[in-house]
């Protein structure tokens, strides 16, 4: 089952999830009258809808949901969306537009989608959190943005941990011919599970001599196609992402241990310490030894 696979992937990539960053772009509440989303479009941000009243239809990728009071929708960026409201019974909802990412580049909800629609206790819990988030958004309280980020994190945590009885199934599934994927014709759905497997391998074995072929084999995709799909989902080619993760881990080792630079290089997958130093300088603007000295000065300064 799709969400069961997502939970397995979440466990495999717990380190990446620990670095999640959440930014709220807009929060509001009101009635949606007339046409809701008249033209099929691909969402450019993550969305939360908490429906209080009214009726309508939400078309998300190839799934149709008949909207009803109490529904909660968590829609990842990149979802193909279209929707209508009932003219006699307009929809009332809280909506939040936000960005959820991890390690700066990975779109969290696109890689690890929570259930699209929730009901029951999970939906009620998220409804309460969304109401509090809306109140913070409209306030001028100290640490308002920190409170909003905390509430977004609790909303996502509730969704990821929602029991199956709270997952609301779609009312209809359209064929690929009926589901219009704008800007992509009838392109097939991207193999997220396979890309997640490659990401888990990078996270687990970044210190090994991984090649593009190794990562493609892990994903069970041809290297050329794997490279294209990975770049589209993650935002950069797989080997560049691997280098980014290696150098991020190198920064941790340099700041938290007394290992010689050559040993740090070996631990994060670089057999040539000179090549490691050049790559590190390219990322940070400083040589590994200079970076370590700077961190040590900061940590030994007055507290």
N, C-alpha and C positions, 0 to 999 in steps of 0.2 A: 504494500500500500504506500502511496506517495509520501504521506506525512510520517509514516513509520520510518521510511528511508531517511527522511529529513532529520528525525530524532537521532538515528544512528550517526548521520553525518555531523550533527551538532556535537555529539560526544567525541567524535574523532578530531574535531577542530576546536576544542574547547579553548586552546590558547589564543586562536584568532578571535573567538567570541569575547574573550576577556578584554579585548582592546576595542570593543564596539564604541562608536561615536554616534550620538543622536542629536540632530538639530531640527528644531521646529521652525517651519517656514510660515505657517498660518494656522489659526484656529478660530472657528466661528460656529454659530448656531443659527438656525432659521428654517423657514419653509422653502421647499423646492416646488415651485408651481410651473405648470406648462412642461415644455421639453427640458429634460435634465441634462443629458449628454447627447445632443442631437446627431453628431457626426462621430463615427468610429475614430478613436484616437488612441495613441499609445501614451500612457502616463509617463511623465518626466520626473515624478517624485513618488515616494511612498505615501499611501493615504490610509486614514482611519475614518470610517463612518460608523456612528452610533445612531441607529434609527429609533426615534421615540414614538412616531405615529405615521400613518399614511400608508399608501401602497404604491407599487411601481415594479419595474423590472430592471435588474442589473445584469448586463451582459459582460462577462469577464473572460477574455480569451474565448474558448468554445463553450463556456458554461453559462447557463441562464439561471438566475435566482429571482423568484417572486418575492419582492421585498415585503416584510411585515414588521410590525412593532416589536422591538427587542433585539432585532438583528444587529450584529456587529460585523463589519467588513474590514479586513486588513489586506490592502491591495499593494503588492510590490511595484516599484518603478519598472516600467517596461511592459506592464499588463495592457493588453488591448481592451479598451473599455468603451461601452455605449450603454445608454439607459434611458428609460421613460418613466414618468410619474403618472399617477391616476388623476385625471382632471377633477374628479369629484372628491377625491380624498388625497390631497397633496402630502408629500412626505415632509416630516419634520425630523431634523437630524443635527447632531454635532459632527463637524468634519474637521479633520486635522491633516495638514500636508506637512510632511517631514522627510528628512534624509537619514537613513540608518546605514552606516558603513563600518568597516573594520579594517585595520592596518592601512587606513587612509584611502584605499582604492576599491576595496571589495564592497559591493552593494549587498548588505546583510540579508535583506528580505528576498532579494532575487535569488541568491544562492541557497538560502535556507528558508523557503517560504513557510510561514505559519498557515493554519487553516484559513482559507479565503473568507469563510463565513462561520461565525460562532453564535451559539444560542445558550440557553440555560444559565447556570451559575457563572461560568466563565464570561459570558456576555454581560451579565449584571455587574460583575466585578470590574470589567473594563469600562462599563458605562459610568460607574462611580468615579473611576480614575480619570476618565475623559472630562467629566464635569469639573473635577478639581483642576485639571490641566487648563481648561477653558478659563476658569477663574483666575489662575496664575497668569495666563496670557493677557488678560484684560486688566491686570493689576500693575501697580508700580512698586511692589514690595521689594525689599532688599533680597538679593540672590534669586530673583524671579526665574532667570534662565536656568539656574542650577536645579530649581524645583521642577521646571518643565522637563528637563532631561531625565531627572529621576523618575518622573511619572511616565514618560515614554518608555523607559527601561522596564518599569513594572507592568505596563500594558503589554509589551512584547513578551516578557517572562510569563505572564498569565496565558497568552495565546500559545506559546510554545509548550507549556505544561498542561494545556487543556485536555481533559479526558475525551476519549472518542465519543462519548454520549453527547458532548457539547459541540461536536463538529456538525455543522448543518450541510447536508448534501445538496447539490444543485438540483433544480426542478427539471432541467432539460439539458441535454448535451447535443450541441450542433455538430454537424460534419465539418471537415476541413473546408469544404466548398462553401458552406454557409458562414464560417468564421473568417471574416476578412482581416488579414494581417497587413495593415497599411505599410507602405514602403517596402514590403517584402513579398508581395504577391501571395503565394500559398506555401511559403517556406515552412518546413517542419519545425516542430518545437525543439528548442535547443536541448541537448543531452546534459542537463544540469547534474544528474547523479554521477555521470562519468567525469565531469570537470571537478566535482567535489572530491571524487576519489583521487584525482591527480593532486588537488590542493592538500588533501590529507597526507599523501605521500611526501610532498614537499615539506609539510609541517613536521612530519615524523623523521624524515631522512635527509634533511637539508645538508648534513655533513658528508653524505655519500657522493660519489661521482655520478650524479644523475645527468642524463642526456635528454634531448628532446624525444628521442626514440623510447627511452625508458618511461617517460611521462605519458607519451601517446599509447604505449602498450598497456600501462596501468588503466588508462581510460578506454581501452579497446577501440581506438580510433586510428585512422591513418594519420601519420605525423603532420602532413600538410593541412588536412582538415582539422585536426586537433589544434594546431597552431592558430588557425583562423577562428575557431569557436572559442578557444580560451581567451584570445585577445578581445573578442566581442563581449564576453561575459565579465571578464576580470578588468579589462581596460588596458592591458599591456600583454606582450607576448610571454609565454610561459618561462623562457629562460631569463628574461628580464625580471619577472616576478621572483624566480628562484634566487637570482642575485640579490634582489632587494631584501628577501627574507634572511639570506646568509649574512648580509651586512648589518641588518638590524640585530641579529643574534650576536654578531661580533661586537657591536656597541655595548650590549649587555655584559659580555665577558670582559671587555676592556675596563668597564666601570665597576664591576663587581668582583673581579679576581685579580691576582697578581701573575697570571700566566704570561709567559713571554709572547710577544706579538706573533712569532712564528708558530707557536702552539695554538694560539687563537685562530690563526689562518687555517691550520689543519683541521681543527674541530668544526669549523663552519664550511669545510669543503674545498679549501684552496690549498693545493699542494705546493704552489709557488708563492712564497711570502711577498715577493716583489710585485707580483700581479695582484695579490690581495691588497697591498698598500696602495697601488694605483686605483683600484676599484673603490677602496674605502675613501680615498681622497676625492674621487669623482663624486661620491655621494654626499660627503660631509664638508668638503673643502679643507680638511685637515688630514695629516698623516695619523695612523693609529696611535703612535706614541704621543703625539701632540694632543690628541683627543683625550687620552688617558690622563695626561698631566693636567689638562684643563678641568676634567671631572674631579680629580683628586684635590685640586685647589679649591674648588667650589665646596666640596664636602668637608674640607678641613678648616674652612673659614669660620667666622664668628656665627653663633647660632642665636 
